[in-house]
Amino acid sequence: MQIKEKIRLGEILIQQKILTPLIVERIIRVANVTHRRFGQTLEDLGLITGEEIAQALAIQLDHKIVTDICRFSIPQEVLRLVTVESAFENRVFPLGVQDGSLALAMADPTNTDIVCALAASTNMRVVPFIATTQDIMKAISKNYLGELLKSCSNSILVVETNHRVRETVVSPLTKEGYVVVEAVDATDGFQQALLHLPSLVLTAKEMPDGDGYSFFTTLQGVAETRRIPFILLSQRATEAEEAMALKRGFFDCIPMPAKDITLVSRVGRAMAAGKSYVPYRPKAQQSEDRLTWPA
């Protein structure tokens, strides 16, 4: 991937007269505080659309724009070149391999870190194609997770390894009319969260493949799940642990086992807080096509 003098997205948007230098400076400060990339912050704040970003990047960097990438049929050997975690975190998606080159859809082609990492791990030249974040996220969900992004306004994800404990949480919430999605560990929870985009996540503190804190941190790194309220479920919750959970960003911490009325009321409070936005997800196209590589 070739980027002249590693030009930054903010500079491109200023040159295209889409944003002013003052606005760019303010967005950079927000991005630094929230530990997000500049482009992700722009879209999260609703200051610019993915299509506007893609068009500006295409003009400035002379890259091709690829749209509706769900229509492509991607072989498993190509998908394995990029992990699902890396794809979600960096807003990239592998489109194909040809003559020792990897075609990569990117929401932000100025992200040279992921390009260098993939070039090193695959021993291939990375050819960037520009795509919107929504198209990339939809393609990741379809190809890596087997389903398209979907959300429900009253859905709750419960992540708990112990079936008996999980049932004590799921049962009263289901009776209250919530749509409950279950996951048995952090890995399963990560996939279910990305698939269902729940309105609330309840996670156990201890899991075989991690803990509730690391699970929370992982989903905080994904724009689509960053604003979902989290509740920590702890078998040995102390005042100090509750304080730590709140300090780390959890909406609440519930000692387990909890009475049904306690669980339902505290979940209701978290659901009322809600997310500040719901990403738009257009219907998927079912047609397939072939990728046209740059000359």
Residue pairs with C-beta under 8 A, 6 or more apart in sequence:
1 109
1 112
1 115
1 119
1 126
1 127
1 128
3 61
3 109
3 110
3 112
6 110
6 112
7 60
7 61
7 110
8 38
8 110
9 38
9 39
9 53
9 57
9 108
9 110
10 19
10 24
10 27
10 28
10 38
12 56
12 57
12 60
12 61
12 110
13 19
13 24
13 48
13 53
13 56
14 20
14 21
14 24
15 60
16 56
16 59
16 60
18 48
18 52
18 56
19 27
19 47
19 48
23 47
27 38
27 41
27 42
27 45
27 47
28 38
30 41
30 45
31 37
31 38
31 40
31 41
34 41
35 221
36 44
36 223
37 108
37 111
38 108
39 53
39 91
39 107
39 108
39 133
40 91
40 108
40 133
40 223
42 48
42 53
43 49
43 50
43 53
43 133
43 223
44 223
44 226
44 277
46 277
49 132
50 107
50 132
50 133
50 134
50 135
51 132
53 107
53 108
53 132
54 65
54 107
54 130
54 131
54 132
55 65
57 63
57 108
57 109
57 110
57 130
58 64
58 65
58 130
61 109
61 110
61 128
61 130
63 109
63 128
63 129
63 130
63 294
64 129
64 130
64 292
64 294
65 129
65 130
65 131
66 95
66 105
66 129
66 130
66 131
66 135
66 291
67 131
67 132
67 135
68 135
68 285
69 93
69 95
69 105
69 131
69 135
69 136
69 138
69 139
70 135
70 138
70 139
70 142
70 148
70 284
70 285
71 285
71 286
71 287
71 288
71 289
72 95
72 96
72 139
72 288
72 289
72 290
72 291
73 288
74 94
74 95
74 96
74 143
78 94
78 95
78 96
78 97
78 102
79 94
79 143
79 144
81 94
81 97
81 102
81 118
81 121
81 122
81 124
82 92
82 93
82 94
82 104
82 118
84 140
84 144
84 145
85 190
85 218
86 92
86 114
86 117
87 93
87 94
87 136
87 140
87 144
88 137
88 140
88 194
88 222
89 221
89 222
90 106
90 111
90 113
90 114
91 106
91 107
91 108
91 111
91 133
91 136
91 137
92 104
92 105
92 106
92 107
92 111
92 114
92 118
92 136
93 104
93 105
93 131
93 136
93 139
93 140
93 143
94 102
94 103
94 104
94 105
95 103
95 104
95 105
95 129
95 291
96 102
96 103
96 291
97 103
97 124
98 293
100 124
100 125
101 124
101 125
101 126
101 127
101 293
102 118
102 122
102 124
102 125
102 126
102 127
103 127
103 129
103 291
103 293
104 115
104 118
104 126
104 127
104 128
104 129
105 129
105 130
105 131
105 135
105 136
105 139
106 114
106 128
106 129
106 130
106 131
106 136
107 130
107 131
107 132
107 133
107 136
109 115
109 128
109 130
115 126
115 128
118 124
118 126
119 125
119 126
127 293
127 294
129 291
133 223
134 279
134 280
134 281
134 282
137 149
137 224
138 148
138 149
138 281
138 284
140 194
141 147
141 148
141 149
141 194
141 195
142 148
142 284
145 191
145 194
145 195
147 195
148 281
148 284
149 194
149 195
149 197
149 224
149 281
150 195
150 196
150 197
150 281
151 196
151 197
151 198
151 199
151 278
151 281
152 179
152 196
152 198
152 199
153 199
154 177
154 178
154 179
154 199
154 271
155 178
155 179
155 180
155 181
155 196
155 197
155 198
155 199
155 200
156 173
156 178
156 179
156 180
156 181
156 198
156 199
156 200
156 201
156 202
156 267
156 271
157 180
157 181
157 182
157 183
157 189
157 192
157 193
157 196
157 198
157 200
157 201
157 202
158 166
158 169
158 170
158 173
158 180
158 181
158 182
158 183
158 202
158 203
159 183
159 184
159 185
159 186
159 188
159 189
159 192
159 201
159 202
159 203
159 204
159 207
159 212
159 215
160 166
160 169
160 182
160 183
160 184
160 202
160 203
160 204
160 233
161 184
161 185
161 204
161 207
161 208
162 204
165 204
165 235
165 256
165 257
166 182
166 184
168 256
168 257
169 202
169 233
169 263
170 180
170 182
172 260
172 263
172 264
173 180
173 263
173 264
173 267
174 180
176 264
176 267
176 268
178 267
178 271
181 192
181 196
181 198
182 192
183 189
183 191
183 192
183 193
185 207
185 208
185 209
185 210
186 207
186 209
186 210
186 211
186 214
186 215
186 218
187 209
189 201
189 203
189 215
190 215
190 218
190 219
192 198
193 201
193 219
193 225
193 228
194 222
194 224
194 225
197 224
197 225
197 228
197 278
197 279
198 228
199 228
199 229
199 271
199 274
199 275
200 228
200 229
200 230
200 231
200 267
200 270
200 271
201 216
201 219
201 228
201 229
201 230
201 231
202 230
202 231
202 233
202 254
202 267
203 212
203 215
203 216
203 230
203 231
203 232
203 233
204 212
204 233
204 234
205 211
205 212
205 213
205 232
205 233
205 234
205 235
205 241
206 212
206 235
207 215
212 232
212 233
212 234
213 232
213 248
216 230
216 232
216 248
216 249
216 250
219 225
219 226
219 228
219 230
220 226
220 249
224 279
227 275
227 276
227 277
228 275
229 251
229 252
229 270
229 271
229 273
229 274
229 275
230 249
230 250
230 251
231 250
231 251
231 252
231 253
231 254
231 266
231 267
231 270
232 245
232 250
232 252
232 253
232 254
233 254
233 256
234 241
234 245
234 253
234 254
234 255
234 256
235 255
235 256
237 253
237 254
237 255
237 256
241 253
242 253
245 252
245 253
246 252
246 253
251 270
251 273
252 266
252 269
252 270
254 262
254 263
254 266
